[in-house]
Amino acid sequence: MSHLLEVRDLEVKFALRSGDITAIDGVSFNLDPGERLGIVGESGAGKSVTGFAIINLISKPGYISRGSIYFEGNEISAYSLARMRKIRGNRISMIFQDPMMTLNPVYTIGFQMIETLQAHRNISKTQARAIALDKLKKVYIPSPEKRLSQYPHELSGGMRQRIIIAISLLADPAIIIADEPTTALDVTIQAEIMDLLQELCERDRMGLILITHDLGVVSQVTEKIAVMYAGKIIEYGPTETVVHHPVHPYTIGLIGSIPGSIEPGKDLKQIPGMMPTLTNIPPGCAFNPRCELAADICTKKTPVFEEKQNGIMAACHMK
Amino acid sequence: MTTHQTPLLTVENVVKHFDISGGFLDQLAFKGGIHLEKTTVKAVNNVSLFVNKGETLSVVGESGCGKSTLARVILGLYRPNSGKIFYDGQRIDHLSHEQWLPYRRKMQMIFQDPYASLNPRKTVRQTLEEPLRFHNPKMTAQEAVDKVAYVMEQVGVDPAWIGRYPHEFSGGQRQRISIARGLILDPNFIVADEPVSALDVSIQAQILNLLMDLREKHDLTYLFITHDLSVVRHISSRVAVLYLGTVCELASAKDLFESPRHPYTRALLSAIPRIGEKKAKHIKLKGEVPTPVNLPSGCVFHGRCVYARDRCRKEFPRFNELSNSTFVSCHGVEEGWDLG
């Protein structure tokens, strides 16, 4: 085991009254120290569930039904809840989408930061405060001393997201999972937050898993991309190659759908139809009803996820 | 402003402030004696622009810059505090409710969230028929159904689903239905307030293509409100950049994206993540967007502008027309400072 994080054949199911549905189906990928991986896909593709599954935050009726997750060589997917708590927020931390929702509105920033630190380490309040201040400086928050005694509502959205990044950094994690960290923010703020995340990864050799629907953001920040569709990774490879020479017809369609990828005013390349719901995934390749290359085999046999070209892995019969 | 044709819509020096001071006790202030203090949100400040027939004018800006308020003022949903709005040469901002009615048929709106803007208790047919029946009291039931079916087909929703409720549709289909509602009265002018921001990329492309097709087919004019600059570049003929309720720059989409003039426009454009391009250095703005309650003096952007000089802090810049029908409101551009 040489990878920092290794996800092997992960499957997450949700037990519903009508039977189990599979939210993610056989997802595998690795992450090395300092590496930045982007997981992209549309809503319902299973990107967030993948992120949650890594730190075992899947709550009932969901459960990990197959596969394993190794972190620094240990199989953390087999850990008890108590053992997992020592990893979660400590060695692997997560940043969520909405900075308005993730901070507790009735406690000061300082209280929330010190609380987090003391939960993971046996240190005094004064020591915790000093670490908190240091992390706030690291994320370039102006007048950090003052922020410690402020409440979340006193800060802007961009500032709150920085505070959340600072909190996620408190215990010097090896990996940060960022689930749509800038979707709720304006573009100028988004650019700043992305710069910050990238800088932290480079300086502290931290691994980053960036979950987003925005291919533009992913293509600028990450080194590798995994494209998800209906619970599966359908394409995986170096960012540059995936963006310029995508293999899977879904990735090609997705990139073509982005305004700015073609001449203004021309029709955007559109993928007909929409992603199937998880209860109703078509047999064979899940993308076949929307795919222009679809042949007979695509409706019958699930394509194998295999190496295609230029180091890209993809699951498609036709390529 | 000079134009080659009469614009379909002209907005002149429109101001919209909202009083949020609350009750008597909330207004009490004790600075140097007891007196009452009004608090107002200055959402739209002295905005002037025009929209020509058949074009798409996009209004862009970050959250809280007043883009949606401007759209609502134009459609008469809010009354402006001052300023004038002309539609097809007729002044419309001061009209009474009854006088507005004929314009409502011609000016329609499409909203952002297709989950919130359709009444969950009405079928597609009821949603689409209501405005039709209201504006055409003499229309027979059959004519109304035919029209509804026709418009549904236009937006790519199967007319067989006429009796379904919104929850039976996906987000993209709902947005199509809300576009159908905007089209049912055969309007000339449509205000689309973030019509694709709630949708996934592949669905967003479908809706953008639909909007562009409809513009051709029905000879529509759009005012497109959005924060998404790549969408703007794709769909617009001209773009107005709004910051704190003030237009910084108004130019053709091509000029704006190729040679932005205003420092804010430049910073905004440099922040767009472009797929496949290695990250260009984006221009960092200092500080945060001030609240529209306490507008800065002088140029509203001066606090975040790296080029700001004394004049910017004191004097509100004029909205000047440059040679190529680009309008910019900046002392630096006017005086030809070195803006990097």
Interface residues (C-beta under 8 A of the other chain):
Chain A: E42 S43 S156 G158 M159 D186 V187 T188 Q190 A191 E192 M194 D195 H213 D214 L215 G216 V217 S219 Q220 V221 V243 H244 G253 L254 I255 G256 S257 I258 P259 G260 S261 P264 G265 D267 L268 K269 Q270 I271 P272 M274 M275
Chain B: E62 S63 S170 G172 D200 V201 S202 I203 Q204 A205 Q206 L208 N209 M212 H227 D228 L229 S230 V231 R233 H234 I235 A253 K254 A267 L268 S270 A271 I272 P273 R274 I275 G276 E277 K278 K279 H282 K284 L285 E288 V289
